[in-house]
Amino acid sequence: MGAETGSNTARRIRAVLRCGVVGAAAAASITTACSRPGASLESSPDVALWRAAAPLHEPVWSYHTHALVALTDDHRLAEVTAGDQGNDAKTRFSAPMASGRNLQISQKDERVVFVPQPDRGKVAAVDLESLRQVNDFDAGPAPAYLAEDAGLRMLLALSADGMAVTPVDQYGYRKLPTATTTASAESIDGANRGRDLDYHLYGSSGIRHFHGTSSPPAQRGSLSIDVAVSAGDGTAVTRSYVAGHDDSTLRAIDSRRGGDGMEVLASAQLPRPIRELGTDDTRIYAATDRELVTLETASFTGFPDGRIPVLRTIDYRSGLPAAAQGAHLSGMAVGPRRVYLTFAEAPYVVSIAKPRL
């Protein structure tokens, strides 16, 4: 029995145990609906709608406050906590912060969120409980987009022009030399573990992987794929998932054996172009203009048939109010049991239940 087949069997047995079937009944029920990955959901309802006090973009989930934190069009932070179904959500705002393009919650101290401020040449540290700025520090030229190299516990600041990456510790005490690039990037993602600098740059010019003991790190691989949205893998540090502009194909990308070069491991064709991507330890979440598609990461077993397995598809758009029916997605946040989508120019958040494995 191959590794993938054994893994599938183990998942089915775990699902049967969740359904409360024991003994001979369990053996007979391995192929039942309740045992199929994605057949049941982590929470209910399938889809819930919140109305926030302002349109939001680039949301992140705070495990410390158990709330959604996002940016507003007037450069404030907003914390959004769910109300009852159909009612307005509770929304708190920070003062205007001259924010850049995203937020990064500290993996070292979950009470802090970092906000890039390109016009000021700084990164601001904001206390999540009060939404007040408690610190700021230099992070290279015009820091506009942040990621974290979790192994080194360092922020990675991508400049506004996408041509420079500056690693800096989370208190601003240690800043490594800025690494310049030969092509502009739109986003950056750091590795989840390891003692070296390790990050990917994404953009219309393609994907580039950098790894080394100092900054600037060496480029270890690249692929000429037009990347509009991307997400790292929570377990496999060199793997990421990408989709192009108006592209309905999801691709799993990884380093070649030995660490040099990159390759497409697997793909999945979705019903519509992919607008947002997110991951957790076991699943990939791809949002189109109408549905949230959940797929399996297979971080340990890989994709022996070159296909990314789809677990479940949920239509989130049909229940939206008329004011949000035509609104474009503006971000995705992955929480412990649900996935959250925000909309440009419409003050709504859609909360969608995760499928079980």
LUMZA-400335 format. One record per residue: x negated, y, z negated of N, C-alpha, C in turn. Coordinates in steps of 0.1 Angstrom, whole numbers, plus 5000, padded with zeros to 4 digits. Layout:
BEGIN
XYZXYZXYZ ...
end
This chain:
BEGIN
499249885000500050005000499150125000 499450225009498650345010498950434999 498050534997498150634986499450704987 499850754999501050835000502250744997 502350625001503450534998503550514983 502450484977502450464962502850594955 502450704960502850834953504350854954 504950824966506350834968507150744959 506650614957507350524949507250574934 506150624930506050674916506950794914 507150874924508050994922509450944921 509850844929511150784929511450724915 510550654910510750594896510950694886 510150804886510250914877511650974878 512150994891513451054893514550964887 514450824889515350734883515450744868 514250764862514250774847514950904843 514751014851515451134848516951114849 517451034858518851014859519450924848 518550864840519050784829519350644832 518750594843519050454847517850364842 518150254836517150174830517350024835 516249944832516349804835516549774849 517349664852517649624865518349724874 519149804867519849914874518850014880 517750034873516750124878516150074891 515749944891515149894903516149904915 517349884912518349884923518650034927 518250124919518650264921517550344927 516350284930515250364935515550444947 516450384956516850444968518150524967 518650544956519950624955519650774956 520650844958520550994960519851064949 520151024936519551094925518051074924 517550964931516150944930515351014941 515951064951515251124962514651264957 513351284961512851414957513651524963 513951634955514751744960516251724959 516751604955518151574955518851654943 518151684932518751754921517951884919 518551974912517852104910517452124895 516452214894515952244880516852314871 517752394877518752474869519952504878 520952574872522152614879522452754877 523152824885523752774898522652764909 522952714921522052704932521452844935 522352934936521953074940522753174931 521953264926522553374917522153504923 522953604921522653744927522553844915 521453914915521354024905521454164913 521954264907521854394912520954474903 519854524908518854604901519154744902 518454834895518754974895518055044907 517154974914516455024926516054914935 515854944948515254844956513754804951 513454684953512154634948511354564959 510054564957509154484966507954424958 507354324964506154254959506354214944 507454134941507754094927506753994923 506553984909505853874903506653834891 506453714886507153664875506253674862 506753734852506053744839506453624830 505553544827505853434817505753484803 505253604801505153664787506553734784 507053804793508353874791509553804796 509353694804510353614810511253704819 510653784827511353874835510553894848 511253954858510653984871510054124870 508854144875508154274875507854304890 508154424894508054454909507654604910 507354644922507154784926508354844932 508554974930509655044937509055134948 509955184956509555274967508955404962 509255444950508555564945507455534936 506855424938505555384931505655374916 506755324911506855284897506955134896 506655084884506854944881508254924875 508954824879510254794874510254654868 510854634856511054504850512554474850 512854364856514254324858514554194851 515654204842516054084835517454054839 517853934841519153894846520253934837 521353984843522553994836523453874839 524753884835525653784839525953784854 526353664859526553654873527553764878 527153834888527953934894527854074887 527054084876526854204869525554264872 525354394868524054454870523054394861 521754384866520654334858520154444850 519454414839518854514831517554554837 517354684840516154734847515454844838 514154824836513354924830512254974840 511855104838510855154848509755214840 508555214847507355284842507455424848 506455504844506255634850505655604864 505755704873505055684887503555664885 503055564893501755514891500855524904 501255584915500455594927499955454931 500855354930500555214932500155184946 499355074948499055024961500154924965 499654814971500654724978501054604970 500454574959500954454951500654474936 500954374928500654364914499954234911 499154234901498454114896498554094881 499354004877499353974862498153904858 497553944847496253884842496453744838 495653654843495653514838494853504825 494153604821493453604809494353654797 495153754800496053814790497353844797 498353754795499653764802500453884798 499953964788500654084784500254204793 499354184802498854294811499054264825 499554374833499654364847498754474853 497954434864497054524870497754584883 497554714884498154794895497054864903 496854824916495854904924496355044927 495355134927495755274929494755334940 494955304952493955344963493655494963 494655574961494455724962493555774951 493555704940492655744928491355664928 491255554936490055474935489955394923 491155364917491155294904492055174904 491955084894492954984891493455024877 494755034875495355064862495854934856 495554924842496054814834497354864827 498454784828499754834822500154724813 500554764801501154684791502554644795 502854514796504154474801505354494791 505054504779506154524769506654664769 505654764771506054904771506154964785 505554894795505354944808504555074808 503655094799502755204798501355164802 500655254809499255234813498455244801 497555144799496655134787495155154791 494855144804493455154808493455174823 492255214828492055214842490555204844 490055154856488655134859488455134874 487155164877486755164891486755024897 487255004909487254874916486854884930 485854964933485354974947486155074955 485955084968486655184976488155164978 488955264974490355264977491055124974 490955074962491654934960493154944962 493654864971495054864975495754734973 494954624972495654484971494754404962 495354334952494654264942494854114942 493854034939493953894936493053864924 493053744920492153704909491453584912 490153584910489353464910489453404895 490353304894490653264880489553194873 488653124881487553054875486653154868 486353264875485453364869486153474861 487553464861488353564854487953704859 487853724872487553854878488653884888 488954014888489854074899489054084912 489854064923489254084936490054204942 489454314945490154434950489854454964 490854444973490754464987491054604990 490154674998490354815001491554845010 491954965010493155005018492954985033 491754995038491454965052491254815055 491254735044491054585046489654545049 488654635048487354605052486354575041 486854585028485854565017486554495005 485754404998486254334987485354364975 485854404964485054434952485454344941 484654254935484954184923484654264911 485554264901485354344889486054264878 485454274866486054204855487254274850 488154214842489454264839489454384829 488254424824488154544816487354654823 486854624835486154724842484654734838 484154644829482854654824481754604834 482154504842481254444851481754444865 481154514874481554524888480454474897 480754374905479754324914479654404927 478654394934478554464947479754444956 480154544963481254534972480754454985 481654364989481354295001482154355013 481454395024482154445035482454335045 483454345053483854245063483754305077 483754215086483654255100485054275107 486154235100487454255106488454285094 489354365097490354405087491154295082 491354285069492254185063493454255056 494554185056495854245050496054195036 495454075032495654025019494453935015 494453905002493353824997493853724986 493253614985493653514975492453454969 492353454955491153394949491453254944 490353174942490453034937490953024923 491652914920492252894907491252834897 490052794901489052744892487652744899 486652724891485352724896484452834890 483152814891482252914885481553004896 481952994908481453074919482553164924 482153274931483053354938483653274949 484953274951485653184960486953254964 487053304977488353364981488553354996 489853374999490253375013490753515017 490453565029491053685034491953645046 493153715047494153685057494553805064 494853795077495353905085495653865099 495953965107496253935121494953885128 493753915122492553875128492153725125 492953665115492753525112492553505097 491953385094491653345080490153335079 489653385068488153365065488053325051 487153225049486853175035485453215031 485353265019484053305014483753235001 482553194999482153124987480653144984 480353174972478953194968478753224954 477453234949477153254935477053404932 477053494943476953634940477753704951 477953834950478553914960477554004967 477654004981478653944989478453794990 479553704989479353564991479253535006 478853415009478653365023480053335028 480253355041481453305048481253165051 482153075047482052935048482852875060 483852955064484752915075485753015079 486252995091487353085096488153015107 489353065108490253015119490953135125 491153135138491753245145493253225146 493953235134495353225133495953365129 496853415136497553545132498353515120 497953565108498653545095499453665091 500753635089501653735083501853715069 502053595065502253555051501453435047 501053435034500153325030500353295015 499953175011499953144996498953034994 498253044982497252944979497852824973 497152724972497552594966497152594951 498152564942497852564928496852464923 496552364931495752254926494452244935 494652234948493552224957492952364960 491752404955491352534955491052594969 490652504978490252554992491452545001 492652504997493752495006494652615005 495252645016496252755016497352725026 498452795026499552775035499852915042 500052905055500153035062501253025073 501753135077502653145089502353285095 502553285109502253405116503453495117 503253605124504353705126505453645135 506653645130507853585137507553445141 506953375132506553235134507253145125 507853035130508652945122507852815118 506552815121505652705118504852735106 505052645096504252655083503052565085 501852615082500552535084499852525071 499352415068498452385056497052395061 496252485056494852505060493852465049 492752405052491752365042490352365048 489352365039487952355044487752215049 486852205059486452075064485652005053 485551875055484751795045483251845045 482751875033481451925031481452075028 482652145031482752275027482552385037 482052345049481752445060482852425071 483352535075484452525085485752515079 486852535088488252525083489052445094 490152385089490952315098492452315094 493352285103494752275100495052135097 495452105084495751975079497051925084 498052005083499451965086500352085089 501552055093502452165096503852115094 504752215094506252185094506952295102 507952255109508752345117509952385109 510152515107511352555099512452615108 513652635103514752675112514552815118 513852895111513753035115512353085112 511953205117510653265113510453275098 509253255093508953255079508553395075 509253455065509053595060508253605047 508453505038507753505025507253365022 506153355015505653225010505253234995 505453124988504953104974504752964971 503952934961503652804957503752784942 503852664937503552624923502652504924 502552424913501652314913502052204922 503252194926503752074934504552114946 504952244948505852274958505452404966 505852414978505752534986507152584989 507252714988508552784990508352885002 509152855012509152935024510452995027 510553125027511853205028511953255043 512953215049513353275062514353385060 514853445071515853545069517153495063 517353365063518653305058518453205047 517453125047517353005038515953005031 516052935019514752905012514552755014 513352725020512952595023511852555013 512052445006511052394996510452275002 509052275002508252165008507352114997 506751994999505851934990504451964993 503652004983502252034985501351914988 501651794982500751674983499351714981 499051784970497651834968496651724966 497051614961496051504958496051404969 497251374975497251264985497051314999 497151455001497051505015498251475024 498051495036499151475046498651385057 498751255054498151155063498851155077 500051195078500751195091500851335097 500051435091500051565096501351645095 502151605086503451665084503651705070 504151835067504451875054505851845050 506151755040507451705038508351815032 509551825038510651915033511451855023 511651915011512351865000513851905001 514052035003515452085003515452225010 516652255015516952385022518152445015 518152565011519252635004519552765011 520752785016521152905022521453015011 520653115011520853225001521553345007 521653355020522053485026523653495026 524353385028525753385030526553455018 525953445006526653494995526353644991 525453705000525053844997526253945000 526254054993527254154996526954225009 527854295015527754355028526554445029 526254515018525154615018523754545019 523754415016522454345017522354245028 523454225036523554125046522454135056 522154265060521154285070519754335065 519654325052518354375046517254275048 516054325051514854245052514254205039 513654095038513054045026511754135023 511554165010510454245007509454184996 509754054993508853984984509453864978 508653774972509053654966508253634953 508853594942508253554930508653414926 507753334921508053194917507953184902 509153154896509153144882509152994878 509352964865509152824861510252734866 511452784868512552704873513352754885 513052884888513752944899512753034908 513253064920512453144929513253274931 512653384932513253514933512853584946 513853644953513653714965514153854964 513453954969513854094968514054144983 514754264984515054314997514654454999 514154495010513854635013515054715015 515154825008516254925009517554875004 517554764996518754714990518454664976 519154714966518754694952519254554947 518854444953519354314949518154224947 518454124939517454014937518353884938 517853794946518453664948517653564940 518253484931517653384923518053254927 517153164931517453034937516752924929 517552824926517052714918516052634925 514952584918513952494924514552354924 514252284935514552134935513552054926 514051954920513251864913512451774922 511251724917510551624925510851484920 
end
